[in-house]
Amino acid sequence: MSASSKIKLRANEADLFADVVPIESRLKPVTAITSFVPAKKVTSVCTFIDLFSGMGGTRVGFELACAESNVAARCVFSSDIKAHAIAAYQYNFGHAEKVHGDITAIPVDSLPNFDYLLAGFPCQPFSAAGKRKGFLDERGGLFFAILSILRQKKPQGFLLENVEGLATHDKGQTLQHILVELEKLGYQVTWKILDAAEFGVPQQRRRIYITGHLKNKIELDNFATHRASVAQIVEHDAPVVQTKLTKLLAEKFKPEQMYGKAIKDKRGGGNNIHSWDLELKGAVTEAQRELLTLLLKQRRYKKWAAQKGITWMDGMPLTLDEISTFFQHPALKNLLDDLTDKGYLTFEHPRELVSKNGITSREAALHVPKGYNIVAGKLSFPIAKILDPKGIAPTLVATEYGKIALSLEAGVRKLTVREGLRLSGYPESYKLDNLSYRDAFDLIGNTVMPPVIKAIAKRLIA
Ligand SMILES: C[S@@+](CC[C@H](N)C(=O)[O-])C[C@H]1O[C@@H](n2cnc3c(N)ncnc32)[C@H](O)[C@@H]1O
């Protein structure tokens, strides 16, 4: 059993924390969107471990909560396996800080005692984007690493974070299993899905938070709501680097016409800017633009699959005859061939569902005539989405982060790393300037949102 969570600090115990750099000297209260208030006086102390520590978002949030509650918090163990996460962690929390590696390879009895366990454990097995294999997946097994640490160390409390999909995975069975296992250890367990957008972070990010405490039930309702907008995170002096795409966007649209728009050739909708709106691959006439807009919609209709005798697919190539039923033009073939030459369209067979050895895939149906189809690679443009300054960002994942942009008077540019950090609620003094843009956004795309952790942690340590 570890020391109790809140010990009155006696004179000689102050030495215990003498080597701890006060967090207020590392994390300065200069941010607009997180209200970091350093501890004015220390009335108690607590220790914690930071598992799956990543870039340290959980630790930042927990330390901020402790500082506001006049608690001196000391991290006694952290662990991650990603080199650039460890580099970021040490850059911000001190190079003397050892980040231990694979948690499954560390014997629990080699861990120091501690009061709180924090873990934003890897989410892929439960996320909609993952394969939804879940609990039995090797990474799902990481939960069992957390469980055995809790079993042997019996800290005062814990805070776990994961993707929203954990709540519905396997019809809720997975979460039930997790809750029961935690309760069996003697914890009062609560959970809730919370959206970071309600905690002053201008990003919609719904995550499940699970708390446990040996004595108290931690309420996860009725948090004070704070809202922020994308306009508040803009770094106004960041340089605008012009590319072919950003130049074209500025030529064709006013800054406000681009707010909230996605740049993609998939699906229609007024919320998309298409490559042909920008004439990105070459000149497009008004008739061709109209044709492409119609084709984008028509190619999704079920009736074409029925006519072709194939299983419906979202985005079928349509033949000249089929297209001429909804778009009449004396030079239709020329319009289509010109768009194909320029790379807006492909001329291809539809693809049919084929099952081989229990695996189903799509293969070209060579017996069905070729047709014209929109070239629509996923994430095919260097900019995927332009944020609306009046709104909040959608949930940003690591793969998309480098493709998110802002439309400003000075032009369109990608998010800076600082803006990425602000979109996740990090204090201004947190820095990632030791990493490449790509590595920084890989971490930001996977991080917890410190303001949410802070709000929950304040209740956990109270
Ligand atoms: C969702 S991220 C956690 C993000 C972190 N809470 C933050 O705020 O940045 C999960 C982390 O778990 C780490 N991880 C995965 N398997 C691990 C293992 N076996 N041992 C330790 N860390 C692991 C990954 O490298 C990744 O950084």
The ligand as an SDF file (V2000), in Angstrom:
LIG
                    3D

 27 29  0  0  0  0  0  0  0  0999 V2000
   -2.7460    7.4580  -26.7610 C   0  0  0  0  0  0  0  0  0  0  0  0
   -1.0600    7.6490  -26.5940 S   0  0  0  0  0  0  0  0  0  0  0  0
   -0.9250    8.4380  -25.0440 C   0  0  0  0  0  0  0  0  0  0  0  0
   -0.8000    9.8890  -25.1570 C   0  0  0  0  0  0  0  0  0  0  0  0
   -0.4350   10.5690  -23.8880 C   0  0  0  0  0  0  0  0  0  0  0  0
   -1.4060   10.3540  -22.8390 N   0  0  0  0  0  0  0  0  0  0  0  0
   -0.2630   12.0570  -24.1740 C   0  0  0  0  0  0  0  0  0  0  0  0
   -0.9110   12.8850  -23.5940 O   0  0  0  0  0  0  0  0  0  0  0  0
    0.5510   12.3640  -25.0380 O   0  0  0  0  0  0  0  0  0  0  0  0
   -0.5180    6.0290  -26.2000 C   0  0  0  0  0  0  0  0  0  0  0  0
    0.9690    5.9230  -25.9540 C   0  0  0  0  0  0  0  0  0  0  0  0
    1.2520    4.5950  -25.4940 O   0  0  0  0  0  0  0  0  0  0  0  0
    2.5500    4.2550  -25.9200 C   0  0  0  0  0  0  0  0  0  0  0  0
    2.7020    2.7920  -25.8150 N   0  0  0  0  0  0  0  0  0  0  0  0
    2.1690    1.8260  -26.6220 C   0  0  0  0  0  0  0  0  0  0  0  0
    2.5210    0.6030  -26.1830 N   0  0  0  0  0  0  0  0  0  0  0  0
    3.2880    0.7870  -25.0650 C   0  0  0  0  0  0  0  0  0  0  0  0
    3.9460   -0.1130  -24.1700 C   0  0  0  0  0  0  0  0  0  0  0  0
    3.8830   -1.4340  -24.3470 N   0  0  0  0  0  0  0  0  0  0  0  0
    4.6270    0.4240  -23.1440 N   0  0  0  0  0  0  0  0  0  0  0  0
    4.6960    1.7600  -22.9600 C   0  0  0  0  0  0  0  0  0  0  0  0
    4.1020    2.6480  -23.7830 N   0  0  0  0  0  0  0  0  0  0  0  0
    3.3990    2.1790  -24.8340 C   0  0  0  0  0  0  0  0  0  0  0  0
    2.6020    4.8140  -27.3410 C   0  0  0  0  0  0  0  0  0  0  0  0
    3.9350    5.0000  -27.7590 O   0  0  0  0  0  0  0  0  0  0  0  0
    1.8350    6.1350  -27.1880 C   0  0  0  0  0  0  0  0  0  0  0  0
    2.6960    7.2310  -26.9780 O   0  0  0  0  0  0  0  0  0  0  0  0
  1  2  1  0
  2  3  1  0
  2 10  1  0
  3  4  1  0
  4  5  1  0
  5  6  1  0
  5  7  1  0
  7  8  2  0
  7  9  1  0
 10 11  1  0
 11 12  1  0
 11 26  1  0
 12 13  1  0
 13 14  1  0
 13 24  1  0
 14 15  1  0
 14 23  1  0
 15 16  2  0
 16 17  1  0
 17 18  1  0
 17 23  2  0
 18 19  1  0
 18 20  2  0
 20 21  1  0
 21 22  2  0
 22 23  1  0
 24 25  1  0
 24 26  1  0
 26 27  1  0
M  CHG  2   2   1   9  -1
M  END
$$$$
